[in-house]
Structures are given as structure tokens and as C-alpha cells.
């Protein structure tokens, strides 16, 4: 239990290393709320995020923090991609910890002013999951529209689940929902 609290504190402190701008992301569905803060390290292509999800009917939660390297030197400004790692602490049947490998992309076609499509995927194989968890994944897909220079609204889909070693428990969803939300850049 103490080990989980120490890991949780480390995950929450990592994004404070960045001092430049970033974004705040909030989405809600019928049963769940998701919050994420993305910060950009000064003079670099490094993004740190910290966030969480709470699903009320299932009483499940997830806290996460990620470290991604973003390709912002590409000549194609319409497409931005990133790869990195993301740490998760979550409570479904019991507390568990996973480290996922993956990344995200954002595609903003210049022909469709204001519209953007984005996706995110992280996967934690058995070797990177702990406390009776066999694997874990997070998938996010969104379509958003820029309503202000620093604000976007979106419609999206989240699917986050973990597979447990116990065959009776099997696959458990942390969140599996369509949602609406907004992102504010600062």
C-alpha cells in the first residue's frame, strides 16, 4: 500500500518539471469523468501529462502520468505524432499498476479549417503489469473543433480495460464510453 502511494506521488510530480505552456482536457460521459493536464517542457519536444478517470456506477478509477516525445520538426504540420510511456494506477477489483507503451497522433487538415482528428493508444503487456493484472490498454479516439484560438470542443470514445490473471475476473473495463468535452490551451 505504501509502495502504491509513493508511485502515485512520483507520477503526479513528474509534470511539474515543465514550465512552458500546455493544455487542460476535461470530458464527461453518462457514467464517467476524465481530466488530463498536458505540459510541454521548455525548449523541447517533450510532453508530460497527468490525469485521471472516475467511473461512478462501477466505482473504478484510474490515475495516470505519461512522458512523450513529440515530432514537431516535421514539414507536414497537419500531422503531429508522439511516442512514449504512460504509467497507470487503477482500482477495479483491486489496486493495480501498469506501464504502457504507445503514443498519440493529431491530424488537422488545412482544407477543413478548425477540425481535427486525434487518437491515443497505450498497451501494457504482462511483463509491465503488476498485482494480478495480465495486460492493460487505453484507446482514445476523438473528433474536435476549434471554437477559439485556445479552446476546442470534442466528441470522443474511451476504452480502457485490464485483463486479470484470475480467469473468473477476466477482462474488466475501467471506462468504455462515448463522451463530450473540451480542451483549453495556455
C-alpha positions in Angstrom: 0.0 0.0 0.0 2.8 2.4 0.9 4.6 1.5 -2.4 1.4 2.4 -4.4 1.2 5.8 -2.6 4.9 6.6 -3.4 4.4 5.6 -7.0 1.3 7.8 -7.2 3.1 10.8 -5.7 6.0 10.4 -8.2 3.6 10.2 -11.1 1.8 13.4 -10.0 5.1 15.3 -9.6 6.7 14.5 -13.0 4.6 17.0 -14.9 5.7 19.9 -12.6 9.2 19.6 -14.2 7.8 21.5 -17.2 7.3 25.2 -17.1 6.1 26.1 -20.6 2.5 26.1 -21.7 0.2 23.2 -22.0 -3.4 22.2 -22.0 -6.2 21.1 -19.7 -8.6 18.5 -21.0 -12.0 17.6 -19.5 -14.5 15.1 -20.8 -17.7 13.7 -19.4 -20.0 10.8 -20.3 -23.1 9.4 -18.8 -21.1 7.5 -16.1 -17.6 8.8 -16.1 -15.4 11.9 -15.9 -11.9 12.3 -17.3 -9.4 15.0 -16.6 -5.9 15.4 -18.0 -3.2 18.1 -17.9 -0.6 18.2 -20.6 2.5 20.3 -20.1 5.3 21.0 -22.6 8.9 21.1 -21.4 10.6 24.4 -22.1 12.6 24.4 -25.4 12.0 20.8 -26.2 9.6 18.3 -27.8 8.8 16.6 -24.6 5.2 16.4 -23.2 4.3 15.4 -19.7 0.8 14.5 -18.8 -1.1 13.7 -15.6 -4.7 12.8 -15.4 -7.4 10.5 -14.2 -10.8 8.9 -14.8 -13.6 8.1 -12.4 -16.4 5.8 -13.4 -19.2 6.2 -10.8 -21.5 3.2 -11.4 -18.6 0.7 -11.3 -16.7 2.7 -8.7 -13.5 2.3 -10.7 -10.8 4.9 -11.0 -7.5 5.4 -12.8 -4.7 7.9 -12.3 -2.0 8.2 -15.0 1.1 10.1 -16.0 2.9 10.0 -19.3 6.2 11.1 -20.9 6.1 11.5 -24.7 8.4 12.8 -27.4 6.5 14.8 -30.0 7.6 15.2 -33.6 7.2 19.0 -34.2 10.0 19.4 -36.7 8.1 17.6 -39.5 7.4 19.6 -42.7 3.9 18.2 -42.6 2.3 20.5 -39.9 -1.1 18.8 -40.5 0.0 15.6 -38.7 1.7 15.5 -35.3 2.7 12.2 -33.8 4.3 11.2 -30.5 5.6 8.1 -28.8 6.3 7.4 -25.1 5.4 5.7 -21.9 2.4 6.0 -19.6 2.2 4.8 -16.0 -1.2 3.8 -14.5 -2.5 3.2 -11.1 -6.1 1.9 -11.1 -8.7 0.3 -8.9 -11.1 -2.3 -10.4 -11.3 -5.5 -8.5 -8.2 -4.4 -6.5 -5.4 -1.9 -6.9 -3.0 -2.4 -9.8 -0.1 -0.7 -11.5 0.8 -0.9 -15.2 3.3 0.8 -17.6 2.1 1.2 -21.1 4.0 1.8 -24.3 2.4 3.8 -27.1 1.6 7.3 -28.2 -0.8 9.7 -29.9 -1.4 11.5 -33.2 -3.3 14.6 -34.2 -4.4 15.3 -37.8 -5.6 18.9 -38.7 -6.2 19.1 -42.4 -5.8 22.7 -43.6 -8.8 22.1 -46.0 -11.2 21.7 -43.1 -10.5 24.8 -41.0 -10.9 24.2 -37.3 -11.5 20.4 -37.4 -9.1 17.8 -36.0 -9.0 14.1 -35.6 -6.9 12.6 -32.9 -6.2 9.2 -31.4 -4.2 7.7 -28.5 -3.2 4.1 -27.7 -1.1 2.6 -24.9 -0.6 -1.1 -24.2 0.8 -2.8 -21.1 1.9 -6.4 -21.8 2.1 -8.9 -19.0 5.8 -8.1 -18.2 4.8 -4.4 -17.5 1.7 -5.0 -15.3 1.7 -5.8 -11.6 -0.6 -7.0 -8.9 -2.5 -9.9 -10.6 -3.0 -8.0 -13.9 -2.1 -9.8 -17.1 -2.4 -6.9 -19.5 -4.0 -3.4 -19.8 -4.7 -1.0 -22.6 -6.1 2.5 -23.2 -7.6 3.6 -26.5 -9.0 7.2 -27.1 -10.4 8.4 -30.4 -11.8 12.0 -30.9 -13.1 14.5 -33.5 -12.7 18.1 -32.3 -13.4 21.6 -33.5 -11.6 24.8 -32.7 -14.1 27.3 -31.3 -11.4 29.8 -30.1 -7.7 30.3 -30.6 -7.1 28.4 -27.3 -10.2 26.2 -27.0 -11.5 23.1 -28.7 -14.7 21.1 -28.1 -14.8 17.4 -29.0 -16.8 14.2 -29.2 -14.8 11.1 -28.4 -14.7 7.4 -27.4 -12.6 6.0 -24.5 -11.9 2.3 -24.0 -9.7 1.4 -21.1 -9.6 -2.1 -19.7 -7.4 -4.6 -17.8 -7.2 -8.4 -18.1 -6.6 -10.1 -14.8 -4.8 -13.4 -14.2 -7.8 -14.8 -12.4 -10.0 -16.3 -15.1 -13.2 -15.7 -13.1 -12.5 -11.9 -13.1 -11.2 -11.9 -16.7 -11.3 -8.6 -18.6 -12.6 -5.6 -16.6 -13.4 -2.2 -18.1 -12.3 1.0 -16.3 -14.1 3.1 -18.9 -15.9 2.2 -22.1 -17.9 5.2 -23.2 -18.7 7.9 -25.7 -18.1 11.4 -24.3 -18.1 15.1 -24.9 -15.6 17.6 -23.6 -13.2 20.5 -24.2 -9.5 21.3 -24.3 -8.1 24.7 -23.1 -4.6 25.6 -24.2 -2.5 28.1 -22.2 
